[in-house]
Amino acid sequence: MVLQASLKNCLQLSCILRTPKVGFRSTTSGSLIIQSTSDDVYQNLAVEDWIHDHMNLENRQVLFLWRNSPAVVIGRHQNPWQECNLRLLRQKNIKLARRRSGGGTVYHDLGNINLTFFTSRKKYERMENLKLVVKALKALRPQLDVHVTDRYDILLDRHYKISGTAAKLGRTTAYHHCTLLCNADKFVLSSVLKSPYKGIKSNATPSVPASVKNLFEEDPSLTCEMLLDAIAEEYATQHQTDHHITLINPADETVLPGINNKTKELQTWEWVYGKTPKFSVSTCFNMIYKDSVLDVKVDIDIKHGRIEVCNIDLPEQWLPPAVCSELVKSLTGSKFCPNETTTLTATLLRVCPQDAELQSRWNLLCENMIMLM
């Protein structure tokens, strides 16, 4: 597939099936179909930002096709501690990303397709985009029972969600992106999107759980490549352009000036965690020490991802108040983050009296505090 036109003045679109850019062209109208050569979630989200910020979409539309290696992507106003199992993400080395659009949390892997439809704000119409996807699926496999709901989801067999939607509406530019489950790992999906954290109170946007199904389960002959081509073909037909796809490297500054800074920003702790709306954790946990069980109550307020207020309620005879207060003092202002807390508590160990019994209790308390994060 080949594509005519360019990304503003910066992106040359070649005339060879799925080939990178060569040279430059400056046409500013018509429709573009672009596919990322990267499976990095931060790079692909950065491409969305770049197109939204730099392209003049007054007289053109763009379809961006992309796939990611395993990642959990939360909405702009969501709380990752509420939305997913952060401990499991770390164990499985699955990336966590925060996008700039709203909506709920989704799991991505190479069995999942991502589609981003760019238009001017005036021409934004997510229902039409989803109908286009359904039409492409029906053209590929007429027997598929797929339809769009009023919530802008695509359902398979009237029950199983195979696509979710989110959007960003700028002053003049807008984009709507959606997922499409082809052959994603549903076991990992369900595991990582289940929060184990208790006692969280937040005004962050919650996700709405749904039963999901892969299109591959309905028809094992389907592949992501087939779905991408079918959607690109339908998009080209509806927008009266050649059935051409241009590959784009999201790390190429000659094509997308400033793209790497956008990628770096999306990777920062301050963006992924620090943009979480203010929330609190009020919970209890049991500490088993030798032959006794101790109930500990913890209240924490978190703002911009950092601990604003921290209270730990436990018997004075179990740990000297001065030692506990030192822990609370050090945690206040720090990131609500297991790595930072581990470093802090290791440093504070010298504050604890050189008594094996007290140090064992201190370590046990710190381990349980870290588990809250």
C-alpha positions in Angstrom: 0.0 0.0 0.0 1.2 3.5 -0.8 0.1 6.9 0.4 0.2 10.4 -1.2 0.7 13.6 0.8 2.6 14.4 4.0 2.5 15.4 7.6 2.5 19.1 7.2 5.9 20.2 5.8 7.8 17.6 7.7 6.7 14.2 6.7 7.4 12.7 3.2 5.2 9.9 2.3 6.7 7.4 -0.1 5.2 5.5 -3.1 6.0 2.0 -2.0 4.0 -0.5 0.0 4.6 0.1 3.7 8.0 1.8 3.2 9.6 4.7 5.1 9.7 8.2 3.9 12.1 9.5 1.3 12.6 13.2 0.6 9.8 15.7 1.3 6.5 16.8 0.0 4.3 19.6 1.3 0.7 18.8 0.2 -1.7 19.8 2.9 -5.0 18.2 1.9 -6.4 14.7 1.4 -6.3 11.7 3.7 -3.3 9.9 5.2 -2.9 6.4 6.5 0.2 6.0 8.7 1.5 2.9 10.5 4.2 3.0 13.2 7.2 0.7 12.9 7.6 0.8 16.7 5.9 -1.3 19.3 6.9 1.1 22.1 3.8 2.5 23.8 5.5 5.8 24.7 6.8 6.4 21.2 3.4 5.7 19.7 1.5 7.9 22.1 4.1 10.6 21.3 3.2 10.3 17.6 -0.4 11.0 18.5 0.6 14.1 20.4 2.9 15.3 17.6 0.2 14.9 14.9 -2.4 16.7 17.2 0.0 19.5 18.0 1.7 20.1 14.6 -0.6 19.1 11.7 -3.1 21.3 10.0 -6.2 19.1 9.9 -8.6 21.6 8.5 -8.7 20.0 5.1 -7.5 16.5 5.8 -8.0 13.4 7.9 -5.4 11.0 9.2 -5.6 7.3 10.3 -2.7 6.2 12.5 -2.2 2.4 13.0 -0.1 1.1 15.8 0.6 -1.9 18.0 2.4 -2.1 21.3 4.4 -4.7 23.2 2.8 -5.4 26.6 1.6 -2.2 28.3 -1.2 -0.9 30.4 -2.5 2.5 29.3 -4.6 4.6 31.6 -6.7 7.6 30.8 -5.6 11.3 31.4 -7.6 11.6 34.7 -7.2 8.1 36.1 -5.5 6.6 39.2 -3.1 3.8 38.4 -3.4 2.4 41.9 -7.1 2.0 41.4 -6.9 0.7 37.8 -4.3 -2.0 37.8 -2.0 -4.3 39.7 1.2 -2.2 39.8 3.2 -5.0 41.6 2.3 -7.4 38.8 3.3 -4.9 36.1 6.7 -4.6 37.7 7.1 -8.3 38.1 6.2 -9.0 34.4 8.1 -5.9 33.2 4.9 -4.5 31.6 5.0 -0.8 30.9 2.5 1.7 32.4 1.6 4.7 30.3 -0.8 7.6 30.8 -2.3 9.0 27.6 -3.6 12.5 27.0 -7.1 11.5 26.2 -9.8 10.6 28.7 -11.6 7.3 29.0 -10.7 4.1 30.8 -7.7 1.7 31.2 -6.8 -0.8 28.5 -4.2 -3.5 28.2 -2.1 -3.6 25.0 0.0 -6.3 23.5 0.9 -7.3 20.0 -2.4 -9.1 19.7 -4.2 -5.8 20.1 -4.6 -3.2 17.3 -4.7 0.6 18.0 -6.4 3.0 15.6 -6.3 6.8 15.9 -8.6 8.9 13.7 -7.5 12.5 13.4 -9.7 15.3 12.1 -10.5 18.9 12.6 -12.7 19.6 15.7 -15.6 20.4 13.4 -15.4 17.1 11.6 -14.9 14.9 14.7 -17.3 12.0 14.7 -16.4 8.9 16.7 -19.5 6.9 15.8 -18.7 7.1 12.1 -15.2 5.9 12.8 -16.5 2.9 14.7 -19.0 2.1 12.0 -16.1 2.2 9.5 -14.3 -0.4 11.6 -17.4 -2.6 11.8 -17.9 -2.3 8.1 -14.3 -3.4 7.5 -14.7 -6.4 9.8 -17.9 -7.4 8.0 -16.2 -7.1 4.6 -13.4 -9.3 5.8 -15.6 -11.9 7.6 -19.4 -11.4 6.8 -20.4 -14.0 9.5 -19.0 -11.8 12.3 -21.8 -10.5 14.7 -20.3 -7.1 15.5 -22.0 -3.8 16.2 -21.4 -0.4 17.8 -23.1 0.5 21.1 -24.3 3.9 22.4 -21.3 3.9 24.7 -19.0 3.8 21.6 -17.8 0.3 22.2 -17.8 -2.5 19.6 -19.4 -5.7 20.8 -18.9 -9.2 19.4 -21.9 -11.6 19.7 -23.9 -8.8 21.4 -22.0 -9.3 24.6 -18.2 -9.3 24.4 -16.3 -6.1 24.1 -13.6 -6.1 21.4 -13.0 -2.4 21.2 -13.0 0.6 23.6 -12.9 4.3 22.8 -11.2 7.4 24.1 -10.8 10.9 22.6 -9.0 14.2 22.9 -10.7 17.4 21.6 -8.4 20.3 21.1 -9.4 23.9 20.1 -9.2 23.1 16.4 -8.0 19.5 16.2 -9.4 16.3 17.6 -8.6 12.7 17.6 -10.5 9.5 18.5 -8.6 6.3 19.2 -9.9 2.8 19.8 -8.6 -0.7 20.4 -9.4 -3.9 18.6 -8.8 -7.2 20.2 -7.5 -9.8 17.8 -5.4 -12.2 19.8 -4.4 -10.5 23.0 -3.4 -12.5 26.1 -6.7 -12.4 28.0 -5.2 -14.0 31.1 -2.6 -11.3 31.5 -5.2 -8.7 30.6 -7.6 -9.7 33.4 -4.7 -10.1 35.9 -3.1 -6.7 35.4 -6.4 -4.8 35.2 -7.4 -6.0 38.7 -6.3 -3.6 41.5 -5.2 -5.4 44.7 -5.0 -2.1 46.6 -7.5 -1.5 49.4 -9.0 1.6 51.0 -8.4 4.0 48.2 -10.7 7.1 48.0 -10.5 9.1 44.8 -12.4 11.3 42.4 -10.4 9.9 39.5 -12.3 8.5 36.5 -13.0 4.8 37.1 -13.0 2.2 34.4 -16.1 0.2 33.6 -15.4 -3.6 33.7 -16.5 -5.6 30.7 -16.4 -9.1 29.4 -13.9 -9.3 26.5 -13.2 -11.7 23.6 -10.6 -11.9 20.9 -11.7 -12.0 17.3 -9.3 -14.9 16.9 -11.5 -16.9 19.2 -14.4 -16.4 16.8 -12.3 -17.1 13.7 -8.7 -18.5 14.2 -7.8 -17.6 10.6 -7.8 -13.8 11.5 -4.5 -12.0 12.1 -3.7 -8.5 13.1 -2.2 -7.8 9.7 -5.4 -8.8 8.0 -7.4 -6.6 10.2 -5.1 -3.6 9.7 -5.3 -4.0 5.9 -9.0 -4.3 5.9 -9.5 -1.2 8.1 -7.0 0.8 6.0 -8.8 -0.3 2.8 -12.2 0.7 4.1 -10.8 4.0 5.4 -9.2 4.8 2.0 -12.5 3.9 0.2 -14.6 6.1 2.4 -12.1 9.0 2.2 -11.6 8.6 -1.6 -7.9 8.1 -1.5 -5.6 5.3 -2.7 -5.2 2.3 -0.5 -1.8 3.3 0.7 -0.1 2.9 4.0 3.1 4.8 4.9 5.4 3.5 7.6 6.7 6.0 10.1 9.5 5.7 12.7 8.4 7.5 15.9 12.1 8.2 16.8 12.9 10.0 13.5 13.5 13.7 14.3 13.9 14.5 10.6 10.3 13.5 10.1 8.8 14.5 13.4 10.9 17.3 14.9 10.7 17.3 18.7 9.2 13.8 18.9 11.8 12.4 21.2 11.1 15.1 23.9 7.5 14.2 23.7 8.4 10.5 24.2 10.6 11.3 27.2 7.9 13.3 28.9 5.4 10.5 28.6 7.9 8.2 30.3 8.5 10.4 33.4 7.3 9.5 36.8 5.8 13.0 37.1 3.5 12.3 34.1 2.6 8.6 34.6 2.1 8.8 38.4 2.3 12.5 39.3 -0.7 13.5 37.2 -2.9 11.2 39.3 -5.8 13.3 40.9 -5.5 13.7 44.6 -6.5 10.6 46.5 -6.3 9.0 50.0 -5.6 5.5 51.3 -7.2 4.5 54.6 -6.6 0.8 55.4 -5.6 -1.7 58.0 -3.2 -4.6 57.7 -2.1 -7.4 60.0 1.6 -7.9 60.9 2.5 -11.4 62.1 5.5 -11.2 64.4 6.6 -14.4 66.2 3.5 -15.6 68.0 1.4 -12.4 67.9 -0.7 -10.6 65.3 -0.7 -6.9 65.3 -3.4 -4.7 63.7 -2.0 -1.5 62.1 -4.1 1.4 60.8 -2.7 3.6 58.1 -4.1 6.9 56.6 -2.3 8.6 53.8 -3.2 11.5 51.6 -1.5 11.7 48.2 -1.3 14.7 45.9 0.6 14.8 42.6 1.8 11.3 43.4 3.5 12.4 46.6 2.6 11.7 50.2 1.1 14.8 51.7 -0.1 13.5 55.0 0.8 10.1 56.7 -0.5 8.6 59.9 0.5 5.2 61.2 -1.4 3.9 64.2 0.3 1.1 66.2 0.9 0.3 69.9 3.7 2.3 71.5 5.1 -0.8 73.2 5.6 -2.5 69.8 7.7 0.3 68.3 9.0 3.5 70.1 7.0 6.6 69.0 10.1 8.4 68.1 11.1 5.7 65.6 7.6 5.6 64.1 7.5 9.4 63.9 10.8 9.5 62.0 9.3 7.2 59.4 6.2 9.3 59.0 8.4 12.5 58.8 10.5 11.0 56.0 7.6 9.6 54.0 5.9 13.0 54.0 6.7 14.7 50.7 8.2 11.6 49.2 6.8 9.8 46.1 4.1 7.2 46.8 6.5 4.7 45.3 7.9 1.4 46.5 11.4 2.1 45.1 11.7 5.5 46.8 10.2 4.2 50.0 12.6 1.2 50.1 15.5 3.6 49.7 14.2 5.9 52.5 13.6 3.1 54.9 17.0 1.6 54.3 18.6 5.0 55.1 16.4 5.4 58.2 17.4 2.1 59.6 20.3 3.8 61.3 17.8 5.8 63.3 16.4 2.6 64.8 18.1 1.6 68.0 20.8 -1.0 67.6 18.5 -3.7 69.0 17.9 -6.8 66.9 14.3 -7.0 68.1 13.4 -3.5 67.3 15.1 -3.6 63.9 13.1 -6.8 63.0 9.9 -4.9 63.9 11.0 -1.9 61.9 11.7 -4.0 58.8 8.4 -5.7 59.1 6.5 -2.4 59.3 8.4 -0.9 56.4 7.8 -4.0 54.2 4.0 -3.7 54.9 4.1 0.0 54.1 5.8 -0.7 50.8 3.1 -3.3 50.0 0.5 -0.5 50.0 2.2 1.1 47.0 
